[in-house]
Amino acid sequence: MTGKIRRGRPRQAEVARLAGVSQTTVSLVLGGNKQGIVIQESTRQRVLEAARTLGYVPDPAARRLAAASNNLLGVFSFTATFPTDPAHSYYPFLVGVEREAAERGFDLVLFTGSSSGGGRAAAPGALERVRLADGCLLFGRHVPTEPLRRLVDDGFPLVHVGRRDEIAELAWVGADYVAASSEVVAHLVDAGHRRVVLVREDDDAPASTDRERGFREGLATAEGTVVRVGAPARELTPEWVLRQRAAGVTAFVAEETDTGAVWRALHDAVAAAGLRAPEDLSLALLGSPPPDLPLATPVTGFDIPRAELGAAAVRALTDLLAGQRPGATLAGCAFRPGATSGPPPAKEAR
């Protein structure tokens, strides 16, 4: 059946496609940019020209609705619990996010679906709720690709906290875990360790693969083994530690994750085996120990600039809102010498 095609009022999404910018940028330009966000003049002119070409006329009702929802940045977490507890490894990121958002005149909308245990965060359609905000920051080791791709394809402004390369158009800010991990392992090798074990979670999250890559780069001439464990890391028993020591392993390295499960299990297994660091072996953590796990001895490892990364994520998101494409941010981590590592026991040093 054929007939006359009815063409309705041009929408902002069409203007955005023609201008090559996000729909949020179109809304800001056509709404007079009352928020004062920096928008390049060339971008503003491109939007205005696209609107003239399409004959775009603002819908009064839509304009009132948009005006009521501006200046809102979303925060969506794919973690098991939303990181509002100061003991959560993501909490310092939120501190940086809140400070930078306030400095730039934005309010935050926290999408706390993960507070019920994480199920709702990964449920179909859950991520669509972030459209209530002007743009959104994302946290979590495991992020579903397809819902994310739909938002990116629609031009919705998103920034992921942590490296994400599976969607080229997705902006992200992250820490340089490769260089930081390599530095920690090189420190152990320089101290004389020749057999080193890395314990990591059994998944392929970018943060884990980056740490493993840095571990291998830092080994140089030393022998390294990577052990993958499940979520509670029940494989890390005192007996396992003693078997590794009997096989000549003198240094153990664990990755930091949002749960801290690997480090907790390794730390407890070493203590239960009756071994001490650095007298009987060396321990290092690729990150920082969980805030709720008090340790008498500072741990060798590195510190992630969490608050700074949170602030950088907000800056990247506001750049997107202004029609600018931010470059990827890869921040360096500060090496922490700690006191849990040293030369291998004298009888095993070579």
Beta strands, then each sheet from edge to edge (+ up, - down):
strand 1: 72-77
strand 2: 107-111
strand 3: 135-139
strand 4: 158-161
strand 5: 171-175
strand 6: 195-201
strand 7: 223-229
strand 8: 251-255
strand 9: 282-286
strand 10: 300-303
strand 11: 329-331
strand 12: 334-336
sheet 1: 2+ 1+ 3+ 4+ 5+ 11+
sheet 2: 7+ 6+ 8+ 9+ 10+ 12-
end
